[in-house]
């Protein structure tokens, strides 16, 4: 089982939430500072930003191996669109590293969203 931080369409109410429907919701969370969101069309991408002070809001889910593999496919990990990386979220999961997806593509022409993607 793996803890995964989601921040976009995988969140409850999001268009891709069905991918997590059979998994365990652990709670709302925020990343530590150093991350921000960009709007990439109908979905966001999270990137590292050295001068960010807010972090990104989202949810932490406990997912099984089969779900994690499906999420990797959805996020285009093999194609290099996103990479799955471990991060340490802020409260309330300070002592529990989680996996999340960082966007690897160009940000040219994409608007910065900041800390939250509203469903």
CORFEN-V533389 format. One record per backbone hydrogen bond with DSSP energy under -1.0 kcal/mol. NH is the residue of the N-H (numbers start at 1). CO is the residue of the C=O. If there is no record, write none. Layout:
NH_CO / NH_CO
This chain:
2_63 / 4_61 / 5_99 / 6_59 / 11_8 / 14_11 / 16_9 / 17_14 / 19_16 / 20_17 / 23_20 / 24_62 / 26_60 / 27_60 / 29_58 / 31_56 / 36_47 / 37_114 / 38_45 / 39_111 / 40_43 / 45_38 / 47_36 / 49_34 / 52_49 / 57_115 / 58_29 / 59_6 / 60_27 / 61_4 / 62_24 / 63_2 / 68_64 / 69_65 / 70_66 / 71_67 / 72_68 / 73_69 / 74_70 / 75_71 / 76_73 / 77_72 / 80_77 / 81_76 / 83_102 / 85_100 / 87_98 / 90_30 / 93_90 / 96_93 / 98_87 / 99_3 / 100_85 / 102_83 / 103_46 / 104_81 / 110_107 / 113_37 / 114_37
